[in-house]
Amino acid sequence: MGGAMMRVIKAVLLIPLALIIVVLAVANRADVVLVLDPFGLYDPLTSVVMPLYLLLFVVAALGVVVGGFGAWWSQRAARERARFFEREAMVLREELDAVRRLPTTTPPSASPPISSISMIR
């Protein structure tokens, strides 16, 4: 049931998004010049001519990559803690297995504790 619901949600979100992308690409077919040298004038060696929609898609893809890297980088402390606790859990599991492999012995019969009140008599 959950898988079918997820497919419906994806379809409801992705189909309109795909239509918007197609409309954006069709509406922005004109070529633009991307100048890579901010201090020079238009120079064919430092500029790229491409359709506007392609430039927008490239910038959006770069934004996704940079944002993903930023999220990954900001979570490095959490990953370090997770690795530390995983190593600690492994050591504790090994210790527990070693204790479980020890032969079981019955504790000696315990005598009741002597209280100071019984010594007064």
VOGU-3710 file (C-alpha; in Angstrom, 3 decimals, decimal comma):
1> mggammrvik> 0,000/0,000/0,000  2,801/2,436/0,888  4,655/1,849/-2,389  1,589/2,653/-4,477  0,964/5,811/-2,469  4,552/6,959/-2,976  4,242/6,427/-6,737  1,091/8,576/-6,775  2,791/11,323/-4,747  5,840/11,248/-7,040
11> avlliplali> 3,621/11,433/-10,103  1,630/14,337/-8,681  4,842/16,240/-7,967  7,065/15,233/-10,883  4,626/15,529/-13,789  3,879/19,240/-13,173  7,583/19,868/-12,521  8,478/18,205/-15,846  5,857/20,308/-17,632  7,255/23,489/-16,082
21> ivvlavanra> 10,773/22,520/-17,179  9,627/21,824/-20,747  7,715/25,119/-20,929  10,734/26,967/-19,541  13,026/25,355/-22,118  10,689/26,171/-25,022  10,155/29,763/-23,882  13,897/30,442/-23,390  15,488/29,050/-26,546  17,356/32,241/-27,399
31> dvvlvldpfg> 21,127/32,119/-27,244  22,894/34,064/-24,520  26,576/34,815/-24,111  28,165/33,737/-20,848  31,341/35,787/-20,402  33,817/34,080/-18,076  36,154/37,080/-17,788  34,445/39,784/-15,702  37,090/42,417/-16,550  37,374/41,953/-20,290
41> lydpltsvvm> 34,984/42,734/-23,052  33,365/40,067/-25,173  36,170/37,700/-26,154  35,371/34,411/-27,899  38,088/32,644/-25,882  36,550/33,528/-22,529  32,886/33,301/-23,416  30,351/30,606/-24,171  27,243/30,921/-26,317  24,375/28,678/-25,205
51> plylllfvva> 20,582/28,687/-24,974  19,239/30,395/-21,875  17,394/27,280/-20,658  20,656/25,310/-20,748  22,392/27,978/-18,697  19,539/27,901/-16,170  19,661/24,092/-15,929  23,450/24,097/-15,495  23,226/26,708/-12,746  20,424/24,750/-11,022
61> algvvvggfg> 22,449/21,513/-11,235  25,514/23,251/-9,803  23,348/24,603/-6,995  22,125/21,103/-6,175  25,676/19,737/-6,161  27,046/22,586/-4,010  24,066/22,350/-1,638  24,484/18,583/-1,335  28,172/18,995/-0,573  27,377/21,654/2,022
71> awwsqraare> 24,843/19,394/3,728  27,285/16,467/3,675  30,077/18,643/5,087  27,914/20,067/7,882  26,998/16,555/9,034  30,593/15,368/9,448  30,482/15,699/13,261  27,399/13,487/13,400  29,120/10,906/11,190  32,182/10,959/13,478
81> rarffeream> 29,987/10,396/16,537  28,178/7,566/14,776  31,490/5,881/13,902  32,716/6,305/17,502  29,555/4,782/18,981  29,609/1,965/16,426  33,179/1,072/17,453  32,202/1,291/21,123  29,179/-0,949/20,547  31,387/-3,488/18,758
91> vlreeldavr> 33,835/-3,568/21,692  30,977/-3,952/24,170  29,446/-6,771/22,085  32,784/-8,582/22,080  33,080/-8,150/25,871  29,547/-9,423/26,367  30,240/-12,471/24,180  33,389/-13,177/26,208  31,423/-12,966/29,480  28,711/-15,236/28,100
101> rlptttppsa> 31,338/-17,840/27,128  32,637/-18,006/30,724  31,546/-21,095/32,657  28,641/-20,433/34,943  29,212/-21,036/38,628  26,734/-20,977/41,454  27,344/-18,230/43,967  28,369/-19,342/47,467  25,548/-19,496/49,966  25,078/-16,067/51,282
111> sppissismi> 24,705/-15,607/54,990  22,509/-12,792/56,217  24,381/-9,597/56,876  25,346/-8,901/60,453  23,801/-5,734/61,700  25,210/-3,589/64,417  22,005/-3,975/66,430  22,453/-7,729/66,771  25,997/-7,213/68,056  24,777/-5,063/70,953
121> r> 22,985/-7,939/72,670
//
